[in-house]
Amino acid sequence: MKKRTIAMFLSVALCLSVALTGCGADKSQQSNPSDDGKKSLTIAVLNDVVSLDPAVKDSGIEMQMASHLYDALVDYNADLSRKPGLAESWTVLDDGVTWEFKLRHGVKFSNGNDFNADDVVFSFERILNDPTLEMGVYLMRLQEVKKVDDYTVQLVTKIPYPVFDGSLVHIMMLDKETCEGLTSEEIAANPVGTGRYRLVEHVKESYIKLVRNDEYWGELPDAETVEFRVIANAATRTTALINGEVDFISNIPVMDVNRLENDPNVQVITNPSLSCNYMGFDQLNEHGSAGTDDPNPLLNVKVRQAIYHAIDIQTIIDTVMNGYATVANSYMPSICVGYNADAERPAYDPELAKQLLAEAGYPDGFYLRIDARNDSDVNADQVSQAIASYLEKVGIKAEVNLLPRASFYEKTSAENLQSSFFMAGWGDSSGEGMVIFNDMLYTYDGKPGMGEGNRGHYSNAEVDALLDQASVEPDQAKRAALVEQVDQIARDEAAYIPLFFKHNIFGVRAGIQYTPSCDDHILAWDFTF
């Protein structure tokens, strides 16, 4: 599973707006035909998918690609509110746990087979019955799937869960007739979906080529052919865009922005991300997890508060991030139900930090190791070094330990935490603060499926109780009030230190218009020629 500021501007309006530079009006009308005359689009991506089976992997790149080939029952609007997908409508029955979905008629899979209730039952039961499929995390509250008739299905949850439809945007429908009895590898090799595109070719770690599904039941995208080309190196991606080898790149390093803005054939587009970068504390181990026998100072709330007050995050954003981020005061972006725009982030105050350390029994500070990724797209190495510098000023002897992705996630795993203090990120596209906090603040292993993102093992019985209430509260205003209480408790106790929401920085060739999606996915239908 994966997705609050002093001046947070992540709003519906900004999700629909972009900052464009370097695009001449005369070029904005150009098309980008391929050799066969079709409108083509070449998108550079950082990583290849693990699988084209949409149930295998719960990660951004997998869900992004699955959205091109398959459809879910439920889709979402730019403000993350729900809208019909393969289900035309749905209602919650009087028992509070039965969700009834009316399916679209006339929808066909890419192989010509009709879509109906049997496909829905198959797609859900396949995930429910196979614990190796990671998308099961979104169905942990689902009890059973029932076929009512060919175009009506019921999903029965274990408990009332008023935001269950938000989980369904990630569950893609497969053709039962084709996929029943196949292995995941066989499904991935020949994807059969109802999506806007069909697979042409997938060369591992190189590219994925798609062609538009002109029989698609909804509005057809502009691009007729799409290639997702894997280019892991940031400098190589930038050069490929400038040279016209690709039409679009993302994750542009801030130091490359000026170079691209000065190119008349390139537009630079920015929008705020839903992903919050934060500092997590080890609140589990009595002696800490940085390899010493000393008592763990991070179990003391005053120490955590001191660290919070010691970091000047705005200056870090202005210098290290070159302004391409927004200060965060919570895991959740402002678009979420439960976000409190009036909540104040603890201020940068090094003198107060020193006072709190003294009150906690550490007037001379202590040693603290900061773990961070050396391959992050948010300058984690430089951000961590800046944080270490601020901590040194209040007496904490900080050392930065940079790790490759795999080693970092092993060290910061909630299941086996081996890090005292770490820089990580979390994004969520549910639009619900309750969903985010169930992952990030609920006691780890307190209930099945809860607290799975709670790497530092923060635990507060009042927070758990409030989230239990919020999880079953159908009234959005009441749910928001419960989430606000949780957010304030976490802020007061310095459960973690939210740093910033990075700004997505994209580059696109002149003549192509791009409107970023709010969920940070790169979708071919967000481009027009």
Buried (B, 14 or more C-beta within 10 A) or exposed (E): BBBBBBEBEBBBEBBEBBEBBBBEEEBBEEEBEBEEEBBBBBBBBBEBBBBBBBBBBBBBBBBBBBBBBBBBBBBBEBEBEBEBBBBEEBEBEEEBBBBBBBBBEEBBBBEEBBBBBBBBBBBBBBBBEEEEBBBBBBBBBBEBBEBEEEBBBBBBBEEBBBBBBBBBBBBBBBBBBBBEEBEBEEBBBEBBBBBBBBBEEBEEEEBBBBBBBEEBBBEEBBBBBBBBBBBEEBEEBBBBBBEEBBBBBBBBBBEBBEBBEEBEBBBBBBBBBBBBBBBBBBBBBEEBBBEEEEBBBBBBBBBBBBBBBBBBBBEBBEEBBBEBBBBBBBBBBBBBBBBBEEBEBBEBBBEBBBBBBBBBEBEEBBBBBBBBBBBBBBBBBBBBBBBBBBBEEBBBEBEBBBBEEEBBEBBBEBEEBBBBBBBBBBBBBBBBBBBBBBBBBBBBBBBEBBBBBBBBBBBBEEBBEBBBBBBEBEEEEEBBBBBBBBBBBBBEBBBBBBBBBBBBBBBBBBBBBBBBBBBBBBBBBBBEB
